[in-house]
Amino acid sequence: MRYSKEEVMQFVEEEDVKFIRLAFCDVFGKQKNISIMPKELSRAFKYGIAFDGSAITGFGDETHSDLLIHPDPETLAFLPWRPEHGKVVRMYSTITYPDGRPFECDSRTLLQNAINEAEKEGLTFYFGAEQEFYLFNLDENGNPTKEPYDHAGYMDIAPDERGENIRREVCLTLEQMGIRPESSHHEEGPGQNEIDFRYSDAMTAADNAMTFQTVVKTVAGRNGIVADFGAKPLKGKPGNGFHINISVKPNDNEENMKNLLAGILDKAVEMTAFLNPTESSYDRFGENKAPGYVSWSKENRSQLVRIPAAVGEYKRIELRSPDPTANPYIAFALIIYAGLHGIKNKPELPEESNINLYKADEETLKKYEKLPSSLEAAKKIASESDFIRNHIPSEILNIYLK
């Protein structure tokens, strides 16, 4: 349900809400929040709530540190794990300077700008997220270890796999927050799990991706374990993917989907520093169903992009290179811009690559452009890209590429 400001204020009063969390994230997608009391809600909606931006990574220094956070009433949700009496709710927020100008490092605003550009072309992009994560035990002092919560394999069931109850609790919690999971299962790695979501508009999908990580970490903590969304938590085991399913409407034009695919392939290498922003992101590439080359095919999980078997409204493309360390607002914004580039400029679509690239010989692999092999290489490519400079504010670009 989407609320107006007036409905939020009425809801807070009638439901005995005592704390309101105004949530946002830094440029790397780490979630932050400030809590206000109900009496401050009217002020938050009208003027925003001030905070010290210099204390947030990448938000500037002490010189001009005052920023204002503005809650989005449409994102109101209960935090079900908080007390029933004296409830806590959360709203995602945008950030401005005191004079009302949008703050350049607010990645939620960056995504909104991309959505607006698509709407000018009569297009709406939809995203479905598939985030993988590991569950690890804690040591005797309550600190995280790299000891997997179980040693089960792909789609195993109890008693071999122990994550079933964790996934169940996560899915039920998400449902209480108005988020609709589609499916969940144990992944290939020991202690590795995945929960998938039904597609939604870009902003909702990005907000839900942020909420998902918070809920998983919270549920894991309540059960005495820890969730790890790192790109490659265990050497020699599958990494965590953030597979992004993308469609564009109206989709009755087959050319739109073809050009969407061509645009994403054309800009994939240039976007990599933002889709894979950590050193360990590059340890994941090229093995265990993580792509290593710019390629596409139907249903083939060795490719950068695969076309899942689906019909009608479920037709989509799946980008398999991102990992959960990516800021979803920046990732989705760049994907929208790449899709618009494809639809407007119609770059040539490479031939379909219906082979297993993990088993291909050197001569075959020479035909394909390789994804960057390190974060430094990805940064260099991004720094030389007109596409990136045109769509990522210099303030964010400098933080990522420093």
C-alpha positions as CSV (number, residue, x, y, z in Angstrom):
1,M,0.0,0.0,0.0
2,R,1.3,3.5,-0.9
3,Y,0.6,6.2,1.7
4,S,0.2,10.0,1.5
5,K,1.8,12.3,4.1
6,E,-1.5,12.7,5.7
7,E,-2.2,9.0,5.8
8,V,1.2,8.4,7.4
9,M,0.6,10.9,10.1
10,Q,-2.8,9.3,10.8
11,F,-1.3,5.8,10.8
12,V,1.4,6.8,13.2
13,E,-1.2,8.2,15.6
14,E,-3.7,5.3,15.4
15,E,-1.1,2.5,15.5
16,D,0.8,3.7,18.6
17,V,4.0,4.3,16.7
18,K,6.7,5.7,18.9
19,F,9.7,5.8,16.6
20,I,10.1,6.7,13.0
21,R,13.2,5.7,11.2
22,L,14.2,7.8,8.2
23,A,16.4,5.6,6.1
24,F,19.0,6.3,3.4
25,C,22.3,4.9,2.2
26,D,25.8,6.1,1.5
27,V,27.2,6.0,-2.0
28,F,28.4,2.4,-1.5
29,G,24.8,1.3,-0.5
30,K,25.4,0.9,3.2
31,Q,22.1,1.7,4.9
32,K,21.9,4.5,7.5
33,N,19.0,6.0,9.4
34,I,18.0,8.6,11.9
35,S,15.1,8.0,14.3
36,I,12.6,10.7,15.1
37,M,9.6,10.9,17.5
38,P,6.1,11.2,16.1
39,K,5.8,14.9,17.1
40,E,8.7,15.6,14.6
41,L,7.0,13.9,11.7
42,S,5.1,17.0,10.4
43,R,8.4,19.0,10.4
44,A,10.2,16.1,8.6
45,F,7.6,16.2,5.8
46,K,7.5,20.0,5.5
47,Y,11.2,21.0,6.0
48,G,13.3,17.8,6.3
49,I,15.4,16.7,9.3
50,A,19.0,18.0,9.5
51,F,22.0,15.7,9.9
52,D,25.8,15.9,9.7
53,G,26.7,14.8,6.2
54,S,30.5,14.9,7.0
55,A,30.1,11.8,9.2
56,I,28.8,9.7,6.2
57,T,31.4,8.2,3.9
58,G,31.6,10.2,0.7
59,F,29.1,12.9,1.8
60,G,31.7,15.6,2.1
61,D,33.8,17.3,4.8
62,E,33.0,19.6,7.6
63,T,33.0,22.7,5.4
64,H,29.4,22.4,4.2
65,S,28.2,19.5,6.3
66,D,24.5,20.3,6.9
67,L,22.1,18.2,4.9
68,L,18.4,17.5,5.1
69,I,16.6,14.2,4.9
70,H,13.1,14.1,3.5
71,P,10.9,10.9,4.1
72,D,9.0,9.4,1.2
73,P,5.6,8.5,2.6
74,E,5.0,5.9,0.0
75,T,7.7,3.7,1.5
76,L,6.2,3.4,5.0
77,A,6.6,0.0,6.5
78,F,6.5,-1.6,10.0
79,L,9.7,-3.1,11.4
80,P,8.1,-6.4,12.6
81,W,11.1,-7.4,14.8
82,R,10.7,-4.3,17.0
83,P,8.3,-4.3,20.1
84,E,4.6,-4.6,19.5
85,H,4.0,-1.8,22.0
86,G,5.6,1.4,20.9
87,K,5.9,0.3,17.3
88,V,8.7,1.3,15.0
89,V,8.2,2.2,11.3
90,R,10.6,3.1,8.5
91,M,10.5,5.3,5.5
92,Y,13.1,5.7,2.8
93,S,14.2,9.2,2.2
94,T,15.9,11.6,-0.2
95,I,18.6,14.1,0.7
96,T,18.9,17.8,-0.1
97,Y,21.1,20.8,0.8
98,P,19.5,23.3,3.2
99,D,18.5,25.5,0.2
100,G,16.5,22.7,-1.3
101,R,19.0,21.6,-4.1
102,P,19.2,17.8,-4.5
103,F,22.3,16.4,-2.9
104,E,24.6,14.9,-5.7
105,C,25.6,11.9,-3.6
106,D,22.0,10.8,-2.9
107,S,21.9,7.6,-5.0
108,R,18.1,7.4,-4.6
109,T,17.8,10.7,-6.4
110,L,20.2,9.4,-9.1
111,L,17.8,6.5,-9.8
112,Q,14.8,8.8,-9.8
113,N,16.5,10.9,-12.5
114,A,17.0,7.7,-14.6
115,I,13.4,6.7,-14.2
116,N,12.3,10.2,-15.3
117,E,14.5,10.0,-18.4
118,A,12.9,6.7,-19.3
119,E,9.4,8.1,-18.8
120,K,10.2,10.9,-21.3
121,E,10.7,8.2,-23.9
122,G,7.4,6.5,-22.9
123,L,9.2,3.6,-21.2
124,T,9.1,2.0,-17.8
125,F,11.8,-0.4,-16.6
126,Y,11.0,-3.2,-14.2
127,F,13.5,-5.2,-12.0
128,G,13.4,-8.4,-10.2
129,A,16.3,-9.1,-7.7
130,E,17.9,-12.4,-6.8
131,Q,20.4,-11.9,-4.0
132,E,22.5,-14.7,-2.6
133,F,24.0,-14.8,0.9
134,Y,26.0,-17.1,3.2
135,L,25.1,-17.9,6.8
136,F,28.0,-18.4,9.2
137,N,28.3,-19.4,12.8
138,L,29.5,-17.0,15.6
139,D,32.5,-17.8,17.8
140,E,32.2,-18.1,21.6
141,N,32.5,-14.3,21.9
142,G,29.7,-13.6,19.4
143,N,32.0,-12.6,16.6
144,P,31.5,-13.7,13.0
145,T,33.4,-16.7,11.7
146,K,33.8,-18.3,8.3
147,E,32.3,-21.6,9.6
148,P,29.2,-22.3,7.4
149,Y,25.9,-22.8,9.2
150,D,25.5,-26.0,7.2
151,H,27.2,-28.1,4.5
152,A,24.2,-28.7,2.3
153,G,24.1,-28.2,-1.5
154,Y,21.8,-26.8,-4.1
155,M,18.1,-27.1,-3.2
156,D,18.9,-29.6,-0.4
157,I,16.3,-30.0,2.3
158,A,16.4,-30.5,6.1
159,P,18.0,-32.1,8.0
160,D,21.1,-31.7,5.8
161,E,20.4,-28.0,5.2
162,R,19.7,-25.8,8.2
163,G,18.7,-22.5,6.5
164,E,15.1,-23.5,5.9
165,N,13.8,-21.9,9.1
166,I,15.9,-18.7,8.5
167,R,14.5,-18.3,5.0
168,R,11.0,-18.9,6.2
169,E,11.3,-16.2,8.9
170,V,12.8,-13.8,6.4
171,C,10.0,-14.4,3.9
172,L,7.3,-14.0,6.5
173,T,9.0,-10.8,7.8
174,L,9.2,-9.4,4.3
175,E,5.5,-10.2,3.8
176,Q,4.6,-8.3,6.9
177,M,6.5,-5.3,5.5
178,G,4.5,-5.5,2.2
179,I,7.3,-7.1,0.2
180,R,6.5,-10.1,-1.9
181,P,9.1,-12.9,-2.1
182,E,8.6,-15.4,-5.0
183,S,10.8,-18.3,-4.0
184,S,13.7,-19.4,-1.7
185,H,16.2,-22.2,-1.6
186,H,19.6,-23.4,-0.4
187,E,22.3,-22.5,-2.9
188,E,25.4,-24.4,-4.0
189,G,27.8,-23.2,-1.4
190,P,27.9,-24.5,2.2
191,G,25.6,-22.2,4.2
192,Q,24.6,-20.3,1.0
193,N,21.0,-19.3,0.4
194,E,18.9,-17.3,-2.1
195,I,15.5,-15.6,-1.9
196,D,14.0,-14.2,-5.1
197,F,11.4,-11.4,-5.6
198,R,8.6,-10.7,-8.0
199,Y,9.5,-7.9,-10.4
200,S,8.5,-4.3,-9.6
201,D,9.2,-0.8,-10.7
202,A,12.8,0.3,-10.4
203,M,12.6,2.4,-7.2
204,T,10.5,-0.2,-5.4
205,A,12.9,-2.9,-6.4
206,A,15.9,-0.9,-5.2
207,D,14.2,-0.1,-1.9
208,N,13.3,-3.8,-1.5
209,A,16.9,-4.9,-2.2
210,M,18.0,-2.6,0.7
211,T,15.3,-3.9,3.0
212,F,16.1,-7.5,2.1
213,Q,19.6,-7.3,3.3
214,T,18.5,-5.6,6.6
215,V,15.9,-8.2,7.2
216,V,18.2,-11.2,6.5
217,K,20.9,-9.8,8.8
218,T,18.4,-9.1,11.5
219,V,16.8,-12.5,11.3
220,A,20.2,-14.2,11.3
221,G,21.3,-12.2,14.4
222,R,18.1,-13.2,16.2
223,N,19.0,-16.8,15.5
224,G,22.5,-16.5,16.8
225,I,24.3,-16.6,13.4
226,V,25.5,-14.0,10.9
227,A,24.6,-13.3,7.3
228,D,27.3,-12.4,4.8
229,F,26.5,-10.7,1.5
230,G,30.1,-10.3,0.4
231,A,31.0,-11.1,-3.2
232,K,33.3,-14.1,-2.3
233,P,33.0,-15.1,1.4
234,L,34.8,-18.4,0.9
235,K,37.7,-19.1,-1.3
236,G,37.1,-21.9,-3.7
237,K,33.3,-21.9,-3.2
238,P,30.6,-20.1,-5.1
239,G,30.4,-16.3,-4.7
240,N,27.3,-14.4,-3.9
241,G,25.5,-13.1,-7.0
242,F,23.0,-10.2,-7.3
243,H,21.2,-11.4,-10.4
244,I,19.1,-8.6,-11.9
245,N,16.1,-9.4,-14.0
246,I,15.2,-6.5,-16.3
247,S,12.2,-5.8,-18.6
248,V,10.8,-2.7,-20.2
249,K,7.3,-1.8,-21.0
250,P,5.6,-1.4,-23.4
251,N,7.2,-4.8,-24.3
252,D,4.9,-5.6,-27.2
253,N,7.7,-4.4,-29.4
254,E,10.2,-7.2,-29.7
255,E,12.8,-4.7,-30.9
256,N,12.7,-3.0,-27.5
257,M,13.9,-6.2,-25.7
258,K,16.5,-6.9,-28.3
259,N,17.8,-3.3,-28.1
260,L,17.7,-3.4,-24.3
261,L,19.9,-6.5,-24.4
262,A,22.3,-4.9,-26.9
263,G,22.6,-1.7,-24.8
264,I,23.4,-3.5,-21.6
265,L,26.0,-5.7,-23.4
266,D,27.5,-2.6,-25.0
267,K,28.0,-0.8,-21.6
268,A,28.5,-3.8,-19.3
269,V,32.3,-3.4,-19.0
270,E,32.1,0.3,-18.4
271,M,29.5,-0.3,-15.6
272,T,31.4,-3.0,-13.9
273,A,33.1,-0.8,-11.2
274,F,29.7,0.1,-9.9
275,L,28.1,-3.3,-10.2
276,N,31.1,-5.0,-8.6
277,P,32.7,-2.4,-6.2
278,T,34.9,-4.5,-4.0
279,E,38.2,-6.3,-4.5
280,S,36.7,-9.7,-3.8
281,S,34.0,-9.0,-6.5
282,Y,36.7,-10.0,-9.1
283,D,37.6,-13.3,-7.4
284,R,34.0,-14.4,-8.2
285,F,34.2,-13.9,-11.9
286,G,34.6,-16.8,-14.3
287,E,33.6,-19.7,-12.1
288,N,30.6,-21.2,-10.3
289,K,28.0,-19.6,-12.6
290,A,29.6,-16.2,-12.3
291,P,30.3,-14.7,-15.8
292,G,33.7,-13.8,-17.1
293,Y,33.0,-12.5,-20.6
294,V,30.6,-10.2,-22.4
295,S,28.1,-12.7,-23.9
296,W,24.5,-13.8,-24.0
297,S,22.3,-16.8,-24.6
298,K,18.9,-18.3,-23.9
299,E,18.8,-20.1,-20.5
300,N,22.6,-20.5,-20.3
301,R,24.0,-19.7,-16.9
302,S,27.6,-19.4,-18.1
303,Q,26.8,-16.1,-19.9
304,L,26.9,-12.5,-18.7
305,V,23.2,-12.2,-19.8
306,R,20.8,-15.0,-20.2
307,I,17.2,-15.0,-21.5
308,P,15.2,-17.0,-19.0
309,A,12.4,-19.3,-20.3
310,A,9.3,-17.2,-19.9
311,V,6.3,-15.8,-21.8
312,G,4.1,-12.7,-21.7
313,E,4.7,-10.3,-18.9
314,Y,7.4,-12.5,-17.5
315,K,9.7,-12.1,-20.5
316,R,12.9,-10.5,-19.3
317,I,16.7,-10.6,-19.5
318,E,18.9,-11.5,-16.5
319,L,22.2,-9.8,-15.9
320,R,24.4,-12.1,-13.9
321,S,27.6,-10.1,-13.2
322,P,26.5,-7.8,-10.3
323,D,27.1,-8.9,-6.7
324,P,25.3,-7.8,-3.4
325,T,28.0,-5.3,-2.5
326,A,26.6,-3.0,-5.3
327,N,24.5,0.0,-4.4
328,P,21.1,-1.0,-6.0
329,Y,20.1,2.5,-6.7
330,I,23.3,3.2,-8.8
331,A,23.2,-0.3,-10.4
332,F,19.6,0.1,-11.5
333,A,20.1,3.7,-12.7
334,L,23.1,2.6,-14.9
335,I,21.1,-0.3,-16.3
336,I,18.2,2.0,-17.2
337,Y,20.6,4.4,-19.0
338,A,22.3,1.4,-20.8
339,G,18.9,0.2,-21.8
340,L,17.9,3.6,-23.1
341,H,21.2,3.8,-25.0
342,G,20.3,0.5,-26.7
343,I,16.7,1.4,-27.5
344,K,17.7,4.8,-28.9
345,N,21.0,4.1,-30.6
346,K,20.5,0.4,-31.6
347,P,24.0,-0.9,-31.2
348,E,24.7,-4.2,-33.0
349,L,23.7,-7.2,-30.9
350,P,26.5,-9.8,-30.7
351,E,25.8,-13.3,-31.9
352,E,24.2,-15.6,-29.4
353,S,26.7,-17.7,-27.5
354,N,25.1,-21.0,-26.8
355,I,28.1,-22.8,-25.4
356,N,29.5,-23.4,-21.9
357,L,32.1,-20.7,-21.5
358,Y,33.5,-22.3,-18.4
359,K,34.6,-25.3,-20.5
360,A,35.6,-23.4,-23.7
361,D,39.2,-23.5,-25.0
362,E,41.5,-20.5,-25.2
363,E,40.9,-20.1,-28.9
364,T,37.1,-19.9,-28.5
365,L,37.4,-17.4,-25.6
366,K,39.5,-15.0,-27.6
367,K,36.3,-14.1,-29.5
368,Y,34.7,-12.5,-26.4
369,E,35.4,-9.3,-24.6
370,K,36.5,-10.1,-21.0
371,L,35.1,-8.5,-17.9
372,P,37.7,-6.6,-15.9
373,S,39.9,-8.8,-13.9
374,S,40.4,-6.5,-11.0
375,L,38.8,-3.5,-9.3
376,E,41.6,-1.2,-10.4
377,A,41.1,-2.3,-14.0
378,A,37.3,-1.7,-13.7
379,K,37.9,1.8,-12.2
380,K,40.3,2.7,-15.1
381,I,37.7,1.7,-17.7
382,A,35.0,3.7,-15.9
383,S,37.2,6.7,-15.6
384,E,37.6,6.8,-19.4
385,S,34.0,6.2,-20.2
386,D,31.8,9.0,-21.6
387,F,28.8,6.9,-20.7
388,I,29.7,6.8,-17.0
389,R,30.7,10.5,-16.9
390,N,27.4,11.5,-18.5
391,H,25.3,9.6,-16.0
392,I,27.2,9.5,-12.7
393,P,27.7,12.8,-10.9
394,S,31.4,13.7,-10.6
395,E,31.0,13.7,-6.8
396,I,30.1,10.0,-6.8
397,L,32.5,9.2,-9.6
398,N,35.4,10.6,-7.6
399,I,34.5,8.6,-4.5
400,Y,34.3,5.3,-6.5
401,L,37.5,5.9,-8.5
402,K,39.7,7.6,-5.9
